[in-house]
Amino acid sequence: MKKILAFLLSLILLLSVFSVMTFAAEENDISKFELPAPKAPNYFVYTDGNASEGHHDHLRMIMVADPEVALLAAEYDRDSDAFREKYGLWSFEICIQYDVSLDGEDNWQHNEEWDTNWYTDGIGNGYPYVSLRSELMEDFEFFWLTYYEGEDGSVFEPYKPAITTYVYHYGDWDENIYSFDVENHSLYIRCRYYMEWEPLVKNDDGEGPGEKQSKFSDWSESAVFGKNGTQITPDEPTTYAAPIISDMKIVLSEGDENSHIEYVQTTPESVWMNGVYYEMTGEGEFEGLETQVSIDGGEWIKFDTADAGGDWCLWNGSRGAYNDDVPIEENTNIKLRIRFTGTHGPSEWSNVLELNGGGTQENPGETNKAPEEKPPVDEKDKCSLCGFCPVPLGLCIFIWIAIVVVVILVIVIIIVTLTKKKKCPNCKTKCEKKDKCCPNCGQRLK
């Protein structure tokens, strides 16, 4: 019985350690990062060739990355050594691959090499790509028909039937001017995220790269350039819609630094389109976020917000607001508001969030209305005991393990009790519980 109990207790300890180690491993396992499918790349700028100036057609794309993917790329760009150490990597690369199909979606250029090589160039090895670094939006050249006849001419093979030639005469000199026939042909364009890495391994010669691994998202929906074009062209901004904030909380510091504030930002779609306009035209830019906090009913104080400069001010998701000169305690009354700033001035302030003061939310322009009741935060998927494990039927997985162990122990005890034999006091023979006399020596049993 003691051996059984020792085994079960060891099993509980091993399961606990395994669960913690698994969580820690997954947290720093780059292969666990989920790559969402990008949106259809409907933002492009087409420049019609001007024969009199010797210009060929030119198509530029506006890359708009999902914030979580851009944040991973920015983390690597900011400190590649720390990034590789964190994830245990020798090398890392993340990009967006673009694929094309002429006049329909049945002749995409994707091939198997695209799945194992981030660097794609030319029809033989792939198609256009953009390495992700530290930008949410980026303007890049998709094709420039100046090089149609040069060494890189093979890259135009997929849409060669749609390219027309105009001979421009200038004195005794003739030049071919190439254009994409936008009136009679459509170029379908799709994209996906592609991530490639080599794990850091140790061997007899020291450290080196392990076997290369890759991961990619699903393809986006198709954008169309040309005859059936789906290009989205945003209007010139005049003002910015205000951001929306929610779920504010105080994050207490365990060290010498001050505690900080975390909240969730939601950026209106129209403000994203303002950013696309700036990228398309080069006429304007976002400066970032302005964050203000009121402590215990005092004046508004400037706080710094992480990852909030330039286009990063558009990032949807959880943000942190910091001020090393302002102490924050667990019960401090806090009010928070933010706004966008840029070429077209500041936006209106966001709604106001409040903690430890009875208020919840104050919508801009609706300050005379009663505040709406803040919906309860659904925490059914978050374990209140350990903070990270699954919670089947509302209980921590470790509690369920303990329950299972107790049930097993009860069953074992019952079985042992029911099947236990008694010994003859005379000859020590093991007898059945129902026996009245010892079958060996005849001794009467109790």
VEXTORFI-38059 format. One record per residue (C-alpha): x, y, z; residue in three letters. Coordinates in steps of 0.02 Angstrom, whole numbers, plus 50000, padded with zeros to 5 digits. Each point is the difference from the previous one (the first is absolute). Layout:
<sites>
XYZALA
...
</sites>
This chain:
<sites>
500005000050000MET
501415011950042LYS
500814996749831LYS
498365004049912ILE
499815016550095LEU
501815004949963ALA
499754996349816PHE
498415010549990LEU
500805014650091LEU
501494999349881SER
498794999949855LEU
499155015850064ILE
501695008850018LEU
500554994949825LEU
498365005949922LEU
500155016850088SER
501805002649944VAL
499594994249823PHE
498555012349987SER
501065014850055VAL
501454995049886MET
498834997749853THR
499265017350025PHE
501725008050014ALA
500604990949844ALA
498495005149897GLU
500195018250053GLU
501735000849920ASN
499664988049857ASP
499975009949838ILE
499114985749912SER
498475003250111LYS
499785017649930PHE
498375000549901GLU
500115009049832LEU
498315007149948PRO
499525001149818ALA
500335017949938PRO
498635010749929LYS
499825001149812ALA
501375011949936PRO
498785012549925ASN
501115015150023TYR
501095003649848PHE
500555014949897VAL
500144998649812TYR
501025012549899THR
499594999749815ASP
501555000649890GLY
500365016649914ASN
500794996749830ALA
500535018049974SER
501054999150157GLU
500594982249970GLY
499064993350152HIS
499284982550010HIS
498534994050105ASP
500334998450185HIS
498974991050133LEU
500325002850185ARG
499164990350142MET
499585006150175ILE
500394986350125MET
498895000450155VAL
500564987450131ALA
498954992850141ASP
500575008050164PRO
500484983650086GLU
501104994949853VAL
500775017349985ALA
500355000050187LEU
500974983649986LEU
500995006949854ALA
500345016250093ALA
500614990350153GLU
501284991349889TYR
500485016249911ASP
500235009350164ARG
501224987550077ASP
500344984749894SER
501244992750124ASP
498775000850145ALA
498634993049887PHE
501054985049947ARG
500514996750181GLU
498195000950059LYS
499384987449872TYR
501604989649989GLY
500335004049816LEU
501525000749887TRP
499085009649863SER
498285007449969PHE
499065008349858GLU
498205005249974ILE
499235007349842CYS
498455001449892ILE
500004990149838GLN
498955006149853TYR
499294988949864ASP
499175004549833VAL
498804992449876SER
499505007949834LEU
498165001749951ASP
499344988050132GLY
500534990150152GLU
500524983849916ASP
501835003249957ASN
500845005550161TRP
501904999749998GLN
500254992350172HIS
501114984650001ASN
500774988850134GLU
501585010650012GLU
498975014150073TRP
499634989250152ASP
501814997850050THR
500865016249948ASN
499555017650056TRP
501065007949862TYR
498964998749842THR
500595007849838ASP
499514996649820GLY
498744988049927ILE
501144985050031GLY
500155002550188ASN
498515010450048GLY
499275017349986TYR
500025017050088PRO
500245000350189TYR
500205013150135VAL
501064996750155SER
499105005750156LEU
501025010950115ARG
499255013650108SER
498585007249896GLU
498134997250003LEU
499905007249824MET
501285000649861GLU
500055005949820ASP
500934988449881PHE
500234997449814GLU
498984985749928PHE
500525001849819PHE
500885013149896TRP
499944995749815LEU
501625009349966THR
500884983350027TYR
498844989949889TYR
501354996549870GLU
501474998650121GLY
500774985850096GLU
498535000250122ASP
498724998849861GLY
499484982550052SER
499095006850151VAL
498695007249881PHE
499644983249920GLU
498374996850098PRO
499165015549926TYR
500955001649836LYS
498404998449895PRO
499355015950082ALA
501535010749960ILE
499885011349849THR
501425008649908THR
500015017749933TYR
501495005949896VAL
500465017750044TYR
500925009549862HIS
501185013850050TYR
501015006349851GLY
501074985549941ASP
499744990750162TRP
498584987650036ASP
499554992850170GLU
498754986750049ASN
498805005850135ILE
499114985950092TYR
498305000750083SER
498794988350086PHE
498374999049902ASP
498855005250142VAL
498485001249885GLU
500024981849943ASN
500934990350135HIS
499904997150187SER
501454995350114LEU
499444990650155TYR
501145002350150ILE
500014990550165ARG
501234999650145CYS
500454990350156ARG
501195001050148TYR
501534988949995TYR
501164996950149MET
501654990549994GLU
501234995850139TRP
501474989050049GLU
500064994250182PRO
501625002350096LEU
500794983250036VAL
501554994950096LYS
501214987249931ASN
501814994650022ASP
500625015349906ASP
498985012250103GLY
498365008349949GLU
499265000149826GLY
498414999749896PRO
498794985650011GLY
498854994049863GLU
499105014349914LYS
498135001050036GLN
498625010549922SER
498205004750031LYS
498755010049898PHE
498235006750012SER
498534996649888ASP
499935010549842TRP
499015016150005SER
498495002949893GLU
500455006849828SER
500215018149952ALA
499805004449816VAL
501005012549898PHE
499415005149826GLY
498354996449913LYS
499044993550152ASN
501005010450124GLY
499594999750186THR
501205013850049GLN
499505009850154ILE
500515018249994THR
499725009250165PRO
499445018150009ASP
501185013650057GLU
499875001950189PRO
499295015850075THR
499844993950180THR
500284983750092TYR
498644990050087ALA
500354997650185ALA
500714983650062PRO
498994988950117ILE
500754992850160ILE
499414986550120SER
500534987450134ASP
501185011350098MET
500974992550145LYS
501475004150114ILE
501524988749983VAL
500965000650163LEU
501905000149990SER
501054987950100GLU
501585010349985GLY
500525018150022ASP
499075006249847GLU
498265007550016ASN
498494989649963SER
499215003349830HIS
498314999649914ILE
499404987849870GLU
498495002249887TYR
499304994049834VAL
499925011649849GLN
498804998749853THR
500405010649846THR
498565005149886PRO
500144993349822GLU
499985017849931SER
501625003950093VAL
500844984749925TRP
499485006749830MET
500795016850045ASN
501634990550024GLY
499804991449831VAL
499715017049919TYR
501625006750074TYR
500944984749938GLU
499255001149825MET
500285018549974THR
501435004650116GLY
498965015150051GLU
499964999450188GLY
500364988150143GLU
499494994750173PHE
501085006350143GLU
499314987850129GLY
498894999050153LEU
499805013150134GLU
499584991850167THR
499395009250154GLN
499614993850176VAL
499155008550147SER
500524994050174ILE
498795001750147ASP
498985013349910GLY
501495011049957GLY
500525008049835GLU
500324989749844TRP
501814994049995ILE
500954994049847LYS
500434981449997PHE
501044990649873ASP
499194985849903THR
501064985649936ALA
500074996949811ASP
499005015649961ALA
501085010449881GLY
499575002449816GLY
498864986849924ASP
500144989950160TRP
498725011650079CYS
498704990449898LEU
500404983350081TRP
498464991350070ASN
500254990250160GLY
500725001150174SER
501125015050039ARG
501015006050148GLY
500075018050065ALA
501515005350105TYR
500655014750101ASN
501514997350113ASP
499635016050097ASP
498224995450050VAL
499784986650134PRO
498484988849980ILE
499314988850138GLU
498734986049989GLU
498595011350063ASN
500515016149909THR
498575009049914ASN
500465000949816ILE
499205007549846LYS
500724996649826LEU
499745007549827ARG
500984999449836ILE
499955008049827ARG
500864998949832PHE
501175013749939THR
500645003149825GLY
500065011449849THR
498145003850013HIS
500085004750183GLY
499474990450155PRO
498424989650001SER
498665002250131GLU
500414991850165TRP
499474982050021SER
498714994750126ASN
500625001950180VAL
500314984550107LEU
500055000850190GLU
500614988150136LEU
499705000750189ASN
498815014649987GLY
498304992949959GLY
500045005549818GLY
500234988449853THR
499905008949833GLN
499655017549938GLU
499675001249813ASN
500605015649906PRO
498545011749964GLY
498864990550118GLU
500625006050168THR
498255004650058ASN
499354982549975LYS
500044986850135ALA
501504988749975PRO
499604983349921GLU
500194984950110GLU
501644991649960LYS
499704982149946PRO
500764987250116PRO
501664993249945VAL
499834981849952ASP
501384990950092GLU
499324982349983LYS
501514995049897ASP
501275007150121LYS
500534989650148CYS
499915010150161SER
501154987950092LEU
501524998749887CYS
499565013049868GLY
500394990149843PHE
499344982249995CYS
498354994649919PRO
498475000050112VAL
498914985349951PRO
498295001650085LEU
500625015650088GLY
501394992350106LEU
501905001049989CYS
500764985049913ILE
501054996650155PHE
498434998850106ILE
499294987449877TRP
501634990150011ILE
499844999950190ALA
498174994249987ILE
500494985949882VAL
501404994550118VAL
498824999950150VAL
498734989649904VAL
501374987749952ILE
500574998950181LEU
498234996550061VAL
499794986349869ILE
501674992250047VAL
499565000150186ILE
498314992149967ILE
500764986549891ILE
501374996250128VAL
498734999550141THR
498824988549908LEU
501324988149941THR
501074999350159LYS
500294982450068LYS
500204994650182LYS
501414989250071LYS
499804984350105CYS
500705003850176PRO
500674982250012ASN
500854996049833CYS
499995017449921LYS
499114993849843THR
499065013849904LYS
498154996450005CYS
498485007249914GLU
498975012350102LYS
498494988349994LYS
500964985050072ASP
499484994950176LYS
501444987750021CYS
501764999149930CYS
499994988149850PRO
501814994750045ASN
499984996250186CYS
498175001250048GLY
500275014550122GLN
498395009350033ARG
500075017649930LEU
499215015750068LYS
</sites>
